[in-house]
């Protein structure tokens, strides 16, 4: 299936939160493409605006630390889709990175409007104190509720594991797309040219 977002810089920088920069843990469970789709399906069926927006942003492959720091002004719209200008970490303070997510712009606009969020507000504020971003604990608790709803064992599945699963899916989609393009190009090579190429490769070199 097609990747749900454009992922920039798959490698984690040292400027992220510990759970993002921790060494790869074998116990972390990767989610299959089917499981990622199942999560999206249950979240969108529940029709809770915040969860629908949050899930779509997570499925873009964003880092947990970047997601938690997103503010209303980091959201822009392009071709009816949403562009997120990711807040830079100390490690890459001079670089502004953007991620295009296939979230419906109207959905995000409704979410911001209904929650009376404005410039300077966190896109996903903490339920305990709206002047602070949602905590890692709150975010993982929400993810756990989605997993249970989608009948997926939540053991070992963190937001970071979900990000890695999205990256794997994205890479697979690119690989499949490249293979299809190559196969398509080869299909357009005249048969005689293909035969010549094949026979010239099989000729023994002269002594």
NORTANOR-V181787 format. One line per field, one symbol per residue. phi: phi as a letter, one per 20 degrees, with the letter a starting at -180 (. if undefined). psi: psi as a letter, one per 40 degrees, with the letter a starting at -180 (. if undefined). burial: + if it has 9 or more other C-alpha atoms within 8 Angstrom, else -. A space follows every 10 residues. Layout:
phi: ???
psi: ???
burial: ???
//
This chain:
phi: .ffebeedlf feefeefgfe dffgdgffee effffffffg ffffffmegg fffffffffe nffgffffef dgfeecdblm ddddefffeg fcgedddcce deefgfffff ffffelecgn fffcfffebf edfgegffff ffggfffffe ldffgmedff ffgffffgff ffffgfffff fffffffefg gfffffgfff fefffff
psi: iiieihhhgd iiieeiiddd eiihhdehhi hidddddddd ddddddfhdd ddddddddee eiidddddeh ideehihhfe ihhhhhhiid dfdehhiihh ifihdddddd ddddefiihd iidgiiddhe eiiiiddddd ddddddddde fhhehehidd dddddddddd dddddddddd dddddddehi dddddddddd dehhii.
burial: --+++++--- -----+---+ +------+++ +---++-+++ -+++------ ++++++++++ ++++++++++ ++-++++--- ++++++++-- -----+++++ +++++-++-- ++----+--- ++++++---+ --++---+++ --++-+++++ ------++++ +++++++-++ --+------- ---------- ---+------ -------
//
